[in-house]
Amino acid sequence: MSNPIVIVGAGLAGYNLARELRKADPEAPIVIVSRDAAGFYSKPMLSNALAGKKTAASLVMKAAEKMAEELKARVLSRTSVEQVDAASRTVTLSTGEVLAYRDLVLALGADQIRLPLQGDAAQTVVSVNDLEDFAAFADALDKGPAGEPVKRVAILGAGLIGCEFANDLLHRNITATVFDIADRPLARLLPEAASARLQKALEAGGTVFKLGTSVTAVDRADGALRLTLSDGSQLETDLVVSAIGLKPRTGLAELAGAEIARGVRVDREMATSVPHVYALGDCAEVESLLLPYVMPLMQQARALAATLAGKRTAVAYPAMPVMVKTPACPTVVCPPSAGAEGSWQVVETDESLEARFVSATEPERMLGFVLQGKATAQRQAWAAQTPALL
């Protein structure tokens, strides 16, 4: 038997690649290496699990053993890759096993960026980036600093994840205070009118926004946490959640000798600069694009599976609208490509908002869009009018 295709990572990227690969090649040996329990779950569901009364256990759709059976793959849970020898095409595992590969695929994901906070409780700040993080977060909600269920949560970051968690916490009757140095929520993705609409809807549910403000220190204070803010003021809360952004995991790719930019640099066939080493998902940078969403990784998985099965295939990115999980203000965003020159054209009613990002040189050409409220039903029709990213 030939050496296996080794996939490092058992998230949506890794498992979807394995599924697509199994369709394209029913017999290719596959090994999946995961540093966690390797159960299959959808990471995007972590930020709205409270509304669905989900626990970490109930979010797991299939255990590692079931995935191994379905994929006819060897799944190594609680195992990490310690070394990569690209010359001999081997990886050394934390178990001591040296595993030869035909091709190595890095589906490593990304880590939450952590602020350099001061204070004697800075280490209590949580982030929710995987299933085990969510379990710790849920436990912290039930047992705050005073051992009681928390009533106040501070969220660092008013981006996509921060706003989704703020919305989700409303279902637990928890007051979320959201901090961001920007002057409005989702400032990088939405035009001002859409940001204002989202902010108003979340505030109506009880969320508090502290914009143009950051947290500099977290200290313990009589059964609570005391935050020191960038303006010198202080505020008490029961739990702090960091959601300020993601940083691709590139360490293993660097060990393999792969070229790194913001993420692991790959071509449109998802190949790194090292022969027989590929990357996909949140860690992969395709032609300067880092897109930490589900639809791009699905496109990557299909293309890479075809390539690994012998049919070289370049990934293509159609317009890929993202549904923001904020039921208080349903929002769909299909951002224009980075550096696109143009302006927003906004039409707003009581029930909806429609925003087109139009080209500066061709005003009739839509490069991206945002839909809110009832207008979100039009997302597929609008996506059909939006140019592909790749």
HUGIVEN-V210883 format. One record per pair of residues at least 4 apart in sequence whose ideal C-beta (glycine too) atoms are under 7 Angstrom apart, sorted by the first residue. I is the first residue (numbers start at 1). J is the second residue. Records with the same first field share a line. If there is no record, write none. Layout:
# HUGIVEN-V210883
I: J  J
This chain:
# HUGIVEN-V210883
1: 29
2: 29  102
3: 100  101  102
4: 29  30  31  101  102
5: 21  28  30  101  102  103  105  308
6: 31  33  91  99  101  104  105
7: 14  17  18  30  32  105  107
8: 33  81  105  106  107  108  252
9: 13  14  34  107  108  109
10: 14  15  32  34  38  75
11: 15  43  107  109  281
12: 16  42  43  294  297
13: 17  107  280  281  297  301
14: 18  32  107
15: 19  40  67
16: 20  297  298  301
17: 21  105  107  280  301  304  305
18: 22  30  32  71  73
19: 23  71
20: 24  301  302  305
21: 25  28  30  305  308  309
22: 26  71  72
24: 305  306  309
25: 309
30: 71  73
31: 73  74  76  99
32: 38  73  75  76
33: 76  79  81  93
34: 38  75  76  77  79
35: 78  79  80
36: 77  130  131  132
37: 64  77  78
38: 64  67  75  77
39: 60  62  63  64
40: 60  61  62  67
41: 59  60  61  131
43: 130
44: 294
45: 49  59
46: 128  134
47: 161  164  165  168  325
48: 52  164  168  325
49: 54  59  134
50: 168  169  171  172
51: 168  171
54: 58  59
55: 138
56: 131  134  135  138
59: 131
62: 66  67
64: 68  75  77
65: 69
66: 70
67: 71  75
68: 73  74  75
79: 93  94  95
80: 94
81: 91  93  252
82: 92  93  94
83: 91  92  255
84: 91  104  252  255  256
85: 90
86: 256  257  274  277
89: 100  101  276
90: 98  99  100  101
91: 99  101  104
92: 98
93: 97  99
103: 276  278  308
104: 276  277
105: 278  280
106: 252  253  264  278  279  283
107: 280  281
108: 249  252  283
109: 249  281  282  283
110: 246  247  248  249  282  283  292
111: 129  246  247  249
112: 127  129  242  246
113: 244  245  246  247
114: 242
115: 156  242  244
117: 122  125  215  216  217  218
118: 122  216  217
119: 217  218  219
120: 219  220
121: 218  219  220  225
122: 218
124: 218  225  240
125: 218  240  242
126: 136  137  140  241
127: 133  241  242  243
128: 133  134  137  241
129: 133
131: 135
132: 136
133: 137
134: 138
135: 139
136: 140
137: 141
138: 142
139: 143
140: 144  239
141: 149  150  172  239
142: 149
143: 147
144: 148  149  150  238  239
145: 220  223  224  225  238
146: 223
150: 174  238  239
151: 174  175  238
152: 174  175  237  238
153: 169  174  176  237  238  239  241
154: 177  179  215  227  237  240
155: 162  165  166  176  178  179  241  243
156: 179  215  240  241  242  243  244
157: 161  162  180  242  243  244  245
158: 162  163  178  180  182  185  186  209  211
159: 163  186  243  245
160: 164  186  324
161: 165  243
162: 166  178  243
163: 167  185  186  198  202  324  326
164: 168  324  325  326
165: 169  241  243
166: 176  178  202  207
167: 202  325  326  327  328
169: 174  176
170: 205  206  328
175: 206  208
176: 207
177: 208  210  237
178: 207  209  210
179: 210  213  214  215
180: 211
181: 212  214
182: 187  211
183: 187  211  212
184: 192  195  196  199  211
185: 195  198  199  209
186: 190  195  198
187: 195
189: 333  335
190: 194  195  333  370
191: 344  346  355  370
192: 196
193: 197  346  348  353  355
194: 198  353  355  370  372
195: 199
196: 200
197: 201  329  353  372
198: 202  326  329  331
199: 203  209
200: 204
201: 328  329
202: 207  326  328  329
203: 207  209
205: 328
213: 229  230  231
214: 230
215: 227  229
216: 228  229  230
217: 228
218: 225  227  240
219: 226
220: 225
221: 225  226  236
224: 236  237  238
225: 236  237  238  240
226: 234  236
227: 234  235  237
228: 234
229: 233  234  235
246: 282  292
248: 262  263  264  282  283  290
249: 283
250: 254  260  263  264  283
251: 255
252: 256
253: 258  260  264  272  279
254: 258  260
256: 274  277
257: 274
258: 264  272  273  274  277
259: 265  272  273
260: 264  265
261: 265  285
262: 285  290
263: 283  284  285  290
264: 272  279  283  284  285
265: 272  273  285
266: 270  271  272  278  279  284  285  286
267: 271
268: 286  287  314  315  390
269: 307  312  313  314
270: 278  279  280  284  300  303  304  315
271: 278
272: 277  278  279
278: 304
279: 283  284
280: 284  297  300  301  304
281: 297  300
282: 292
284: 300
285: 289  290
286: 315  390
287: 390
289: 389
291: 296
293: 320  322
294: 298
295: 299  320
296: 300  317  320
297: 301
298: 302
299: 303  315  316  317
300: 304  315
301: 305
302: 306
303: 307  313  314  315
304: 308
305: 309
306: 311  313
307: 311  312  313
315: 390
316: 388  390
317: 388  389  390
318: 388
319: 334  383  386  387  388
320: 334
321: 332  333  334  379  383
322: 332  333
323: 332
324: 331  333
326: 331
329: 372
330: 372  373  376
331: 370  372
332: 371  376  379
333: 370
334: 368  369  383  386
335: 368
336: 340  342  357  367  368
337: 389
340: 367
341: 360
342: 357  358  359  360  367
343: 358  360
344: 355  357
345: 355  356  358
346: 353  355
347: 354
348: 353
351: 373  374
352: 372  373  374  375
353: 372  373  375
354: 371  375
355: 369  370
356: 366  369
357: 366  367  368  369
358: 363  365  366  367
359: 363  365  367
366: 385  386
367: 387
368: 386
369: 382  386
371: 375  376  378  379  382
372: 376
378: 382
379: 383
380: 384
382: 386
